[in-house]
Each structure stands twice: as structure tokens, then as C-alpha cells.
Amino acid sequence: MLVGSSAFQDAERILEEAGFVLEPDCKSIYWRVFLGEQHYSPTQQTLSMVDLHRRVRHPSGPSAKSMAKFLSPMRDREIGDLHMAVPATVNLVFLLVAYLKKGLMTEEAV
């Protein structure tokens, strides 16, 4: 889940109130400040882990200079009965390239 910096604490609070628990490794300054992400595990087996981001970056690659600009313009997409805001196509391509690079550098399984 990608949110702007100003909404990050609210998103954390909402996840915690919904019963998600912050992974112990993510309590470090490295994850919270440098990477700008936190991993939340569900307490119910029917839910999935949430990877909460306020930055888009990998230590060996570039990052968006302004998340506000990155998150604008947003497009409304319908997913089942929900409507979600998603980044513009050009920004989705940036995300794809960033995470593809991460996967290749860390030799993650496909």
C-alpha cells in the first residue's frame, strides 16, 4: 500500500486498529526512515500481509523526489465492490522498473 508521507501515521493506526501487527524487523530506523516502509502481519489467517510504503525506493536505485507529485494524478479504479485510487500509468511503470531491479539484484524467485 502506497500512501503520502502525511497519511503514513494514519495508515499505520488504521492497520493496527484492524488487528495488523508490525513485523519486529521493521521497527528499525533503516526500514522506517531510510526505506520508508513497514510490513504488517495479519492476526487472522484469512488476511494477507500489508507492505505499507511512504516512499518508492530501493537502496541501490533512484527514488521519486516528491511523493506528492508521484501520487498525482491518481486514477480511480474499481476492484470488486471497492474503488481505489491508483497512480498514473507512467508512475506505475516507474514502480515496475524499481521492483524489477530490486528482484534482479536480490535474486528473488519469480
N, C-alpha and C positions, 0 to 999 in steps of 0.2 A: 504494500500500500504506500503510495507516494503522496505526501502532504507538504504544504508550505511550512517553513520554519515557524511561523506564527501559530499554526494549528497543531504542531507536533505534541505539545504537552496535553492538549485537549484530546488528541487521538490516543495517547498513552492512557489517559484517565478512562476514556471510554472502553478501551480494551480491557483494562484491569477491572472495571466495574462489570464487564461482561464475563469475567472469570478467567481471562487470559493471564498468564504468569510470565514475567520477563525472564529469559534464559540467563543463568548466572554469568556466563562469559560476556554477555552484553552489558554488564554493569561497569565495565572498564571505560576509561576516558577514550581509549582508542576507538571503540565502537560508537560511543555516544557522540563524541565531538568530532574526531577525525573522519570517520566513515559516515556519520550522521544517520545511523540505522540501529534498530533494536529488533530482536526476534522475540516474539511472544508465543508461548506454547498454550494450547487449549487444555482446560481441565476436563473436557468432555471428549470422548473418543470420536464423536460424530463431527467434530470441527477440525479445521486444518490450522497449521501454524501460520502466524501473520508476520511477515517481514516488513516492518514499518520503516520507511525512509523519509528523511527531510532533505537529503542530498542525493545526487546521482553521480557516483564516482567510484572508481577503483583506485587503490594506491598507486598503481603503475600507469594510470591513464588520466585523461582530461576529465574535468567536471564542468557542469553548467555554471557559468559565472553568476547568474541570477536565477534562483529558483522561481521567483515571481514571474519573470519573463518566460522561463521554461514552461511553467504551468499555464501560460496564457498564449494563445487562446485555447480554451477547453472545448471539447465537443461532448454532447450528451449522447450516451449510448444506452440502449435498453438491453438488460441482461435478465432474462426471465421476467419477473414482475417488478424488477428494480430498474431505476435509471441511475447511471453513474456518469460522472464527468471523467473524460479521458483526455490526455494531451493530444495536440495536433499531430498529424501523420509524420511531419518532419522530425518532431521530438521523439516520437515512438521509434523511428529509425535510429536516432542517436542512442536510445536505450538499448535497442537490439545490438548495435555495434559494441557498446560499452560492456554488456553482459556476455557477448560472444567472445570478446577479448579476454574477459575475466576467466571464462570457462577454458579457453585455449591455454592461458598462462598457468592455470592451476591444474590442468589436465583432468578436468571433470568429465565424468562419463556422460555420454549423450543419451 
